[in-house]
Amino acid sequence: MKRRSSEKKRHVVAWVNKAEWDQVLEYLYSKDSSLQRYALQRISAWKCRYASSCPVAVDCTADLVRCQVLDRSGQLDGGDLVLLYGAALVRFVNLITERQQGRVARPLRRLAGNLNIPEWIVDLRHDITHRKLPSLKWCRKGCKVVLDWLQHEYWSRQLGGGPNEDWEAHSDGEDEEMDLKRQEDELIAKQKEMEAYKNARDLLISFEREQFQAFDGLPEHREKSLCPAPFAEMSWLLGEIKQFALESGDLLVDVLLEDGFLVPTVEQLETLGCDTSASAGPSSTEPRLPQTFLRFWLPLLKMLNSAAFVHLLLEKLFVELKLLTKEQNSHRAFYLSAWISEVMLCNSNKFEYHFETKGQRKARMKDRIFVNRIQLRWQQLLSACLDAPCTSTPHLLQLILDDMEHPLPLETRQRLLQLCSIYTQTSHSEFDPSPEQKQQPIYTLESLREKLQHSRHHSHPWRSRADPDRSEASQEYKWADVQAEKAKLLRGSPWQLCADKVLWKNYPLGKVPGQSDDPSSLMAENYSTMTVFDQPVELESNTTHSVPGVSAPMRTADGPLWNHSDVNKLKSGLQLF
């Protein structure tokens, strides 16, 4: 058994014999540069034989000795030497402590302390990597200390055993100790998190208790929607919550979004006198918070108001809304969406607010979580909104697109809204598709009906959409086709069909809006003929018509209807009324 165990410890080395090993060790730590160069050449040969399995300590020793050789040669200036020493020291700390790292990253100072590496060597490595480069004096001192550590911890230990034998055994023991320490730290951190969670719930429950007492204490003749004045106890409580938010803001927002806080229960809504069926009605597509419930939480939200808090709240709201995509909880989804809508409306600067009076502005600002506009992370909000589809997603998406600092192109916004409406099976009143999008395939029966009604409205707006007479509808469609054909034939001519809504009773027969009283304005330089069948008035074949003041018979449609002599005769017989 002992023989087998000894055979397992045997391994192939790159040096020829122990004499070569002792010679390289002696030359490496010599003061003669020529001997050090010879040792570096032998180590280069070892690396070729080892391929990628050369001991880390041998590699680091060679790098540091090479720095000393180049330093003594006088061929490099101070800046080059600092960079050279710095690279060797950084490689030493990283490679030596890499073996100690587990699945969870550990601080380098702790790992270096377990290996008896001076802490200031780790600080020197940190300065070289992240801060101002140290002086050449400190680099030379660090190189000397590290070489002494390598000689004591590695080279001297190889005289009686294989490479890294004691080192690895030492590392295994340290790993077990580090794992136990890590488990203890994780347990302590979990206990602290549970205590913080309990404190957050206690603070918010105390806030709710104070608010319910304040709302119940209002006189009956006053509306409950009015904000009660904060008590002295409430002021102290808000200060405690603000201090807790500075320490653990993420945890506080997580507790706020639990049921019973920003997402109220039915009992809480009934106590405040709010409508409990709002989340199930048609308003769920454009959710708005009940006024009393909003003012219930305004003191707390205004106290926590900051750009960081608003960003964190919106991010958590969208995350919670995304978790509901697989669950059917319309009540929770309604209030999460309503809070998002409330925050977005507080940040909007719509044009209809520009003409309000001071009193109207004061009343509107009273119920806002924050007043000043905040620069939100629009791209993140847009992605989060699209990742959390629900019935109110088109409404929230519209708010985000309207309020972006750098809005997307109109076509992109329309396509996003259309795709969102199709995915959520909801209609969006503010979405007006472009003519190109109207020709796209129909995806649902509702969209087919809307497109049919839209086409009827634009083809004959004076008709009712629900006309029961099919024959009249067919005639109207036929008349619309004839009108479209006539408009196509008149394209490029000075004449055109009028499709505007004009009160023709205010204009004399034969006169159009904007026309002058001079009949010569009717003369066209370029004209096109019109056949008798295209004329809007049906002519009797065996009758002739006469115009007052005109003795010539009516012309056919083979040529121009009027010439200059006809216009002069019209002028002489013109009667104004």
N, C-alpha and C positions, 0 to 999 in steps of 0.2 A: 504493500500500500504506500509506503514511503517512497518507493522508487517511482511509482506512477505519479504521485503528487509532485516529485521533483522534476519529472519529465514534462509536466504541464507548465512549469515555470520557465522552461527553456524556450528561447526565441532567437531569431537570427538578428545579428547586429551588422552595422556597416563597417566597423573598423576591423583590422586584420587580427589584432590580439590586444591584450591589456597594455602592452608596452606602447603601442601606438596611442591608445587612449590616454595614458599618463603623459606622453610627450605633448599631445595636443592641449591637454589641460595646463601643463606647465608653460607652454609657449603663449597660450591665450592671456594668462595673467602676468606675463613678463612685461618689463618696461621697454624692451627692444622692439621697435616697430617691424624690423625685418622678421623676427621670430613670430610676431603676431600675424604678419602676412602669410607666413608658411602655415600657421595653424588655420587661418581662414581658408586657404586653398585645400587643406585636408578636409575641412568641414564641407566645402563645396563638393568634394568627391563623395563624402558620405551622403549628401543630399541626392546626388545622382543615383546612388545605390538604393537609398531609402524610397525614392520617388516622393510620394506625398505623406509618408509616415515618419518623417524625421521628428525626433523629440522636440517639443516646443521650447524647452529650456535651452537646448543646443542652438536652435534657430535664433532665439532672443539674445543669447550670449554673443553669437557671431555678429548680429546687427550692432550691438553696443560696442564691441571691440573694433569693428570697422569704423565707427564714428571716432573713436579715439585715434586710430591710425591716421585718418584724414585730418583730424585736428592737429596732430603733431607734424604733419607734412607741410603745413603753412600754405597750401594751395587754395584754400577756401577762406572767404571772409566771414565776419561774425554772423551776418544774417543767414548765410547758407548753412553754417554749422548749427544754428538754432533750429532751423527746419529739419536738418538731418537728425540731431539729437531728439527733437520732438517726435518725429515719426517712429524712431526706435522705442522711445518710452511709451508712446500710445499703444504700439503693437505689444509690448511686454505686458502692460496692465490688461489689455483686452484678451490676449491669448492665455495668460495664466489664470484669469478669473473665469474664462469661458467654461472650463470644465466644472466649475462649481454651480453654474446657473442651472436651474431646473425648468419646469414648465412655466412657472410664474417668475417674472423678472424680479431680481433682488438687487438692492443697492450695492454699488461697487465698493463702498467704504466697508460695509459689513463683510463682504467676501474677502477683501484684501486683509481685513483684521483677522479673519480666521486663518489666513496663510502667513500671518506675521509680517506682512508688507507694511511699511510705515504709511500712515495716513496722508502725510504731506506729499508722498509720491502720487497718490490718487488725485490730490488737489492739483498737483503740477500737471498731470494728464488732463484734468478738466480745463485748466487755463489754456493749455495748448490747443485743445479741441474747440472750446466755446468762447474763450475770452482773448485778452491781449497776450501775445507771446511773451514768455518769461525771458530773463536775461541769459546770456551765455554762461555766466557763472553758475546759475541755478541748474542749468541743463547738465553741465559737467559734474556738478555735485550729485544730481539725481542719477546720472549714469554710473558713477562710482558706487553709490549705495546699492543700486540694483545689481551690479556685477558681484558685489560682496554677498548679496542675498542669494543669488544664483549659485555661487560657489559653496555657500553653507547648506542651502536647502536641496541642491541637486547634485552638483559635481562630487562633493565629498561623500554623499550617500551612495554613489554608484561603485565605490571601491569594494563593497562587500556584497552586492546584489545586482539585479537587472535594473535597467532604466525605469524610473518613476515608480518603483515597487512600493517603497514606503510612502511616497507622495500620494499614490492612488489609495492606499489603505487609509491614510490620514483623511483624504477627501471623502471616502465612503462614510467614515465616522462623522465627519462634519455635515454631510448631507442628511444623515439621520437626525442629527441635532437641529439642523435648519428646518427640516420638515416638521418636527415637533414644535419648534418656535413659530413656524408659519401657521400651524393649526391653532395654536393658542391665540395668535394675533387675530385670526379670522373669527374665532369665537368671541373675543372681546369686542371686535368691531360689530359683530351681529347683535350682541347685547346692547351696545350703545345705540345702534340703529333702532332697535325695538323700543328703547327708552325714549328716543327722540320722536318716534311715531306716536307713542302714547301721549307725550307732552303736546304734540301738535293737535291731536284729537281733543284733548282736554281744553286747550285754549280755544279752539273753534266751537266746541260745545258751550263753553262759558259765554262766548260772543253771541251765539244764538239765543241762549237763555236771557241775556240782558236785552237783546233786541225784541224778543217776544214780550217781555215785561214792558218795554217802552211802547210798543205798538198797542198792547192791551190797555195801557194807561192813558191813551189819547181820549179826549172828550168825544162823546157820541156824535155831537153835531159837526165835528170835523171829520174830514175824509181820512181813511187809513192810509191813503197813498202819500200823505204828507210825511216828510222825514222827521222823526222825533229828534229832539236835541240830545246830544250825548251826555250821559251822566259822568260823574267823577270816576266811578268804577270802570265805565267804558273807556275813558281816556287812558287809564292805567293798563287796561287789558289790551288796547290797541298798541300801546308801547311795547308790551311783552311780545305780541305777535310780530311786530316789526323787527324786534331784536332776533326773534327766532328765524324770521325770513332771511336775515343777513347771514346767519350761520348755516341754515339748511333750507334754502329756497325751493329746491327740487322736491324735497319731502313734503313741505307745506302745500305746494300746488297739487301733489298726488293726493293728499288727504282732502283738499278742497273739492276735487273732482269725484270723490266718492258719493254714493247715494246718501242723501240726508243733508248735504251742504249746498254746493252750487247746483246739484241735481236734486230738487226737493222731492219729498214723499207726498203722497196724496193727503195725509193728515196735516202736513205743514202748509200745503196750499189752502186747505179748508180753513185752517186757523187764521191765515192771512186774508181770507175772503177772495182768493183768486179762482179763476175758472180752471177746473181740473180736467176738462175735456179738450183743451186747446191742442194737445199733442196728437189727437186722433182726428182732427178736423181738416178742412182744406188749407188752413193756415200753416200746416206742417211743411209745405213746400217753401214758404217764406216766413220762417219762425221769428217771432218777436217775444221778448220776455214780458210777463205781466208787470205792470208799472210798480205795484206794491212789492213784488218779489225783488225787482231790481233795486228799489230804494232800501230794501231790507239789508242788502249786501254792500251798498254804496260806501258807507263809512270805512269798511275794511278794505275795499278795493282802492278807494282814493288814497288811503294811508300807504298801501303797498305800491302805489303808482310809480313806475319807472320804466324806461325803455327795456331794461333787462327783464323785468317782471312781465311786461306785456308780451315780449318775444317768447318767454318760457311758457306763459299761459296759453298762447295760441298753439305752440308746438305740442303741448300736452293735450289740448282739446282735440286736435286733429289725430293724435295717436289714439286717444280713447274712442274717437269716432270711427277710426279704422278697425278697431277691435270689435265693433258692433256689426261689421259687414256680414259676419257669419251667424249673428244672433238677431232674433226678432225682438227688439226692445225699442219700440217707437217713442216711449216716454223719455228714456234716457237720451236717445238720439236727438229728439226735439230740443231738449234743453242744452245739450252740448252745441248743437248748431245755432241755437238762439244766442248763446254767449259769444260764439265766434262772430255772428252777425252784429251783435251789440258793439264789440270791440272795433270791427271794421267800420261801422257807421260813426263811431267816435273819431276815427282817424280821417274821415272823408271831408273834402272841401267842395261840396257840390255847389253849382251856380245858383240854385234856388235859395241858398242861405244868404246870398249877397244883398238881397233886398228886404230883409226882415228888419223889424224895428229893434230898438235896444231892449224893450221888454220881452219881445219874443226870443231874442238871443239869450237873455238872462234865464228865461224859463227853460230853454233848450239845454243850456250849459249846466243847469242845476242837476240834471239827471244823466250826466256823462261821466264815465269812469275817469277819463283824462280829457284835457281841453286842448293842449298844444299837439300839433301833428308830430307823429313819430315816423322815422325812416325805418320801415319794416323790411324784412328780407323777402322780397316779393317772389323770387324764383323758388325759394324753399316753401313758401306758403302755397304757391301754385301747384307744386309737385305734391305737397301734403293733401291739398284739397282733392286732386284727381285720384289720389291713392285711397281716399275714404268716401266711396260713392254711397249716397243715400238720397232720399226724396228731396232734400234741401240743397244738394250739391250744385245744381244749376244756379240757384240764387246766390250761394256763397261764391261760386266761380265768377258770377257777374260782378259782385262787389269787389273782388280782387282785381279783375280786369279793368274796372272803371277807375280804381284808385291807384294803380301802379304809377310810379314816378316816370318810368320809361315804358309806355304802353306798347303792347304787341301790335303788329299790323292788323288792320280791320278784318282782312280775310282770315287770318289765323284765329282771331277771337271768335269769329262767326263759326268757324269749323269746330273749335273747341266746344262751344256752347251746343252746337248741333249734335256732336258725338256724345256729349255729356247727357243731353236730353234723351237721345236714343238709348243710351246704356241704362239710365235710371227710369226710363219709360214715363217721363214727365214732360209737360209742355212748358215753354218759357215765353211769357208774353212779350218781353222786351227783345226777343230774338227775331229779327227780320231777315230771312235768308236772301241771298243775292239771286239774280235771275239765273246764273249758271247753276246754283245749288238747287233751284226749283226743278230743274230738269233731271236731277239725280233720281235713282230708283226709290220707290216707296218702300219703307221698311215695316210700317204698322198700318192697321186699318184707320186709326185716328188721324195719322198724318195724311192718308189718302183723302179722307173727308175734308180735312183742312185745306188741302191743295185744291180740291174741287170747288169749295166755297170761295177760296181766294181767286180762282180763275173766273168764276161767275161774277164776283164783285167787280173785277177790273174790266170784264168784257161789256157788262151792261149795269152800271152802278145804280141806275134809277129803278131797276127791277128788284123785287124782294128775293132773298136767297131761297126762301121756302115756297116757291111758286108751284102750286099743285098741277097747273095745266101743262102737260108735256108738249102739246102741240105749239103753244105759245113759246115755250122754251126752245123748241127746235127751230121755230121761225127766227127767234132772236139770235141763236147761234149762226143760222144761215145768213142773216142780215149782217152780223159781225164779220163773217168771212168775206161778204161782198165789200164791206167798208174797208177791210184790210187790203183786199185786192185793188180797190180804187186808190187807196193811199200809196200802194206800191207803184201803180201806173203813173201817178202824179209826182213821183220822186224825181227831183231835178228841175221841175217846172216852177213857175212863180205861184202856182196855185197849190193849195193843200187843204185837207179836210180838217175841220175844227173839232177837236175832241174835248175842249175845255167846257167847264160848266158856266155858261153865259145866259143871263136873263134876256132872252131875245125879245121879250115883250117891250123892253125899253128902247129897242132900235127899230127904225122904220124898215119896211120891206125893201130888200135889196141893198141894205147898208150893213157893214160889219164893224166891229169895234176898232177904233183907231183910224177909220177911213176919213179922208177929207171930203168937203162938199163939192170939190171940183170933179166933174165926171171924167176929166182927162186922166185922172189917177188910175182909172180902170184900164187904160191902154197898157199892154204888155209888149215889151220889145221882143221877147222870145215866147212863143206859144206853141201848144200842141193841140192837135184836133181831137175831138171827142165824138164818138159815134152817137147816134140817136138812142141806141139801147142803153148807153151808159149815162144818159141824162137823167137826173133825178125826177123830172116831171114827165108824165106820160102824155104824148101828143096824139091828138086825133088825126087820122090819116086824111080825111076829106074836108077838113076845116082849116081856115086860115085865121090868123090872129093879127090884130092891128094894135100898134102902140100909139098913144096920143102924141101928135106932132111928128109922126113918122109915116110917110106915104108909101115907102118901099115895102114889098112883101117880105115875110120872114125868110131868112136865109136857111139853107140846109146846113148840115154839119160837115159839108165837104170842105169848107174853108173857114176863115175867121168869122165870128159872129158879128163883130162890129168893125167899121173902118172910121176914118176921120170924118167923112161926111155924115155918117150916122151919129157920131158923137156930137157934131154941131147941131144936128136936128134935135138930139136929146136935150142939149142946153137950151134951145129955144122953147121947147115944150115942157121944161122941168118945173114942177110945182113943189114947193117946200111946205111941209106941214109940221 
